[in-house]
Amino acid sequence: MKSIPAFALTCFSFLLFTACTATGEPDPDNPPRAVGESAPDFELESLRGGEVTLSELAADGPVVLLVLRGYPGYQCPICNRQMGDYFSEHERFAELGARVVLVYPGPSDHLKDKAEEFVGGDTLPDNFDLLIDPDYTFTNAYNLRWNQGSETAYPSTFVIAPGEGREITFAKVSYSYGNRTNAADILAEVEKIAE
């Protein structure tokens, strides 16, 4: 078995540290959507095919919007780990009647191909959708654009109550790569709606 040269390890460690510590700043004039607000409707293409609208999803039950980083030049390992955590709880989300929607933002050029690469051939649970957000239509409407270097969107999670009002009952925006929500905490938020 070959050992990894010390120089390569040092470079990798620096890149990993840089990737994990990069931060953005919220725009004080355009804050992200917040608890108590009505979630703006959207229509985005699903990897399953066809268009998906928030208003249709919210008519059937609570919606969890999980905004990923998309493709900032590589597939984000933290997004992959977060997606796996949510996938592992898909049955519990289904029991609560919740739809989990992952939004994959980025420039329109080859975005669908990159989203398919992100999923890696895995089959999405029936109550999950991966939607592509070409040229940041959704991201801008929710004021989540991380407009710095090759960045795309601030990783974010929203829980939206069912009904025409589409009230946001939970919102968390991360201004770094980490500090993400986990499935257990979001299930607890969805359970409050289901009570």
C-alpha positions as CSV (number, residue, x, y, z in Angstrom):
1,M,0.0,0.0,0.0
2,K,1.4,3.4,-1.0
3,S,1.6,6.2,1.6
4,I,0.4,9.7,0.8
5,P,3.2,12.2,0.5
6,A,3.3,14.7,3.3
7,F,3.1,17.6,0.9
8,A,-0.1,16.2,-0.6
9,L,-1.6,15.7,2.9
10,T,-0.7,19.2,3.8
11,C,-2.3,20.6,0.6
12,F,-5.4,18.5,1.1
13,S,-5.7,19.6,4.8
14,F,-5.4,23.2,3.8
15,L,-8.1,22.9,1.1
16,L,-10.4,21.0,3.5
17,F,-9.9,23.7,6.2
18,T,-10.6,26.4,3.7
19,A,-13.6,24.7,2.3
20,C,-15.1,24.1,5.8
21,T,-14.5,27.6,7.1
22,A,-15.5,29.8,4.2
23,T,-18.3,32.1,5.2
24,G,-20.7,34.6,3.5
25,E,-22.7,37.5,4.9
26,P,-26.4,38.1,4.7
27,D,-27.7,41.1,2.7
28,P,-29.3,43.4,5.3
29,D,-31.5,44.9,2.6
30,N,-32.8,41.5,1.4
31,P,-32.9,39.1,4.4
32,P,-33.8,35.4,3.7
33,R,-37.4,34.3,4.2
34,A,-38.2,34.0,7.9
35,V,-40.6,32.3,10.3
36,G,-44.1,33.7,10.1
37,E,-43.8,34.7,6.4
38,S,-45.6,33.1,3.6
39,A,-43.3,31.0,1.5
40,P,-43.3,32.3,-2.1
41,D,-44.6,29.8,-4.6
42,F,-42.2,28.4,-7.2
43,E,-42.2,26.0,-10.2
44,L,-39.1,24.0,-10.7
45,E,-38.1,21.0,-12.7
46,S,-37.9,17.7,-10.9
47,L,-35.3,15.0,-11.7
48,R,-38.3,12.6,-11.8
49,G,-39.5,14.7,-14.8
50,G,-42.1,17.4,-15.0
51,E,-42.5,20.6,-13.0
52,V,-43.2,20.8,-9.3
53,T,-44.9,23.8,-7.6
54,L,-44.8,24.6,-3.9
55,S,-48.5,25.4,-3.8
56,E,-49.4,21.9,-5.0
57,L,-47.1,20.2,-2.5
58,A,-48.3,22.3,0.4
59,A,-51.9,21.4,-0.4
60,D,-51.2,17.8,0.6
61,G,-49.1,18.4,3.8
62,P,-46.1,20.0,5.4
63,V,-43.1,20.7,3.1
64,V,-39.5,20.6,4.1
65,L,-37.3,22.7,1.8
66,L,-33.7,21.7,1.9
67,V,-31.6,24.1,-0.1
68,L,-28.3,22.6,-1.2
69,R,-25.2,24.3,-2.5
70,G,-25.7,22.9,-6.0
71,Y,-22.5,22.7,-8.0
72,P,-19.9,25.3,-7.0
73,G,-17.3,23.4,-9.1
74,Y,-17.6,20.1,-7.2
75,Q,-20.2,18.0,-5.4
76,C,-20.4,19.3,-1.8
77,P,-19.6,16.4,0.6
78,I,-21.5,18.2,3.4
79,C,-24.6,18.3,1.2
80,N,-24.2,14.6,0.4
81,R,-23.9,13.8,4.1
82,Q,-27.0,15.9,4.9
83,M,-29.0,14.3,2.1
84,G,-28.1,10.8,3.4
85,D,-29.3,11.8,6.9
86,Y,-32.7,12.9,5.6
87,F,-33.0,9.9,3.3
88,S,-32.4,7.6,6.3
89,E,-35.6,9.1,7.9
90,H,-37.8,9.0,4.8
91,E,-40.3,6.6,6.4
92,R,-40.8,8.9,9.4
93,F,-41.3,11.9,7.1
94,A,-43.8,9.9,5.1
95,E,-45.7,8.9,8.3
96,L,-46.1,12.6,9.1
97,G,-47.3,13.3,5.6
98,A,-44.3,15.5,4.8
99,R,-42.7,16.1,1.5
100,V,-39.0,16.7,1.5
101,V,-37.8,18.9,-1.4
102,L,-34.1,19.3,-2.1
103,V,-33.3,22.4,-4.2
104,Y,-30.1,22.2,-6.3
105,P,-29.2,25.7,-7.6
106,G,-26.6,26.8,-10.1
107,P,-26.0,28.2,-13.6
108,S,-28.3,26.5,-16.1
109,D,-25.5,25.1,-18.2
110,H,-25.4,21.3,-17.4
111,L,-27.2,21.8,-14.1
112,K,-29.5,18.8,-14.5
113,D,-26.5,16.6,-15.3
114,K,-24.7,17.8,-12.2
115,A,-27.9,17.2,-10.1
116,E,-28.1,13.6,-11.4
117,E,-24.4,13.2,-10.6
118,F,-25.1,14.4,-7.1
119,V,-27.8,11.8,-6.6
120,G,-25.3,9.2,-7.9
121,G,-27.8,6.8,-9.3
122,D,-29.7,6.4,-6.0
123,T,-33.5,6.2,-6.2
124,L,-35.2,9.0,-4.3
125,P,-37.8,7.9,-1.8
126,D,-41.4,8.5,-3.0
127,N,-41.9,11.5,-0.7
128,F,-38.6,13.2,-1.8
129,D,-38.0,15.4,-4.8
130,L,-34.7,16.9,-6.1
131,L,-35.5,20.1,-8.0
132,I,-33.1,22.1,-10.1
133,D,-32.9,25.8,-9.8
134,P,-31.3,27.0,-13.0
135,D,-29.9,30.6,-12.9
136,Y,-31.1,31.0,-9.3
137,T,-34.8,31.8,-9.8
138,F,-35.8,30.1,-6.6
139,T,-32.6,31.1,-4.7
140,N,-33.1,34.8,-5.5
141,A,-36.8,34.7,-4.6
142,Y,-35.9,33.4,-1.1
143,N,-32.9,35.8,-0.8
144,L,-30.4,32.9,-0.5
145,R,-27.9,33.8,-3.2
146,W,-24.3,33.3,-2.0
147,N,-22.9,35.6,-4.6
148,Q,-19.2,35.2,-3.9
149,G,-16.6,33.5,-6.1
150,S,-18.1,30.2,-7.4
151,E,-20.7,30.0,-4.7
152,T,-24.3,29.3,-5.4
153,A,-26.7,29.5,-2.4
154,Y,-26.6,29.5,1.3
155,P,-27.4,26.0,2.6
156,S,-30.8,26.4,4.2
157,T,-33.8,24.6,5.6
158,F,-37.4,25.7,5.8
159,V,-40.5,23.9,7.1
160,I,-43.7,25.1,5.5
161,A,-47.1,24.4,7.0
162,P,-49.8,23.0,4.7
163,G,-52.5,25.1,3.2
164,E,-52.8,28.1,0.9
165,G,-51.0,30.4,3.3
166,R,-47.8,28.3,3.1
167,E,-46.6,29.7,6.5
168,I,-42.9,29.2,7.2
169,T,-42.8,27.6,10.7
170,F,-39.0,27.0,10.8
171,A,-36.1,28.6,9.0
172,K,-32.4,28.1,9.3
173,V,-29.9,29.7,6.9
174,S,-26.2,28.7,7.2
175,Y,-23.7,31.4,6.1
176,S,-21.0,28.8,5.9
177,Y,-20.6,25.3,4.5
178,G,-21.4,23.6,7.8
179,N,-23.9,24.4,10.6
180,R,-26.7,22.4,8.8
181,T,-30.0,21.1,10.1
182,N,-30.3,17.4,10.8
183,A,-33.3,15.2,10.0
184,A,-34.1,14.5,13.7
185,D,-34.5,18.2,14.5
186,I,-36.6,18.8,11.4
187,L,-38.8,15.8,12.2
188,A,-39.5,17.4,15.6
189,E,-40.6,20.6,13.8
190,V,-42.8,18.7,11.4
191,E,-44.4,16.8,14.3
192,K,-45.5,20.1,15.8
193,I,-47.4,20.9,12.7
194,A,-48.9,17.4,12.6
195,E,-50.2,17.6,16.2
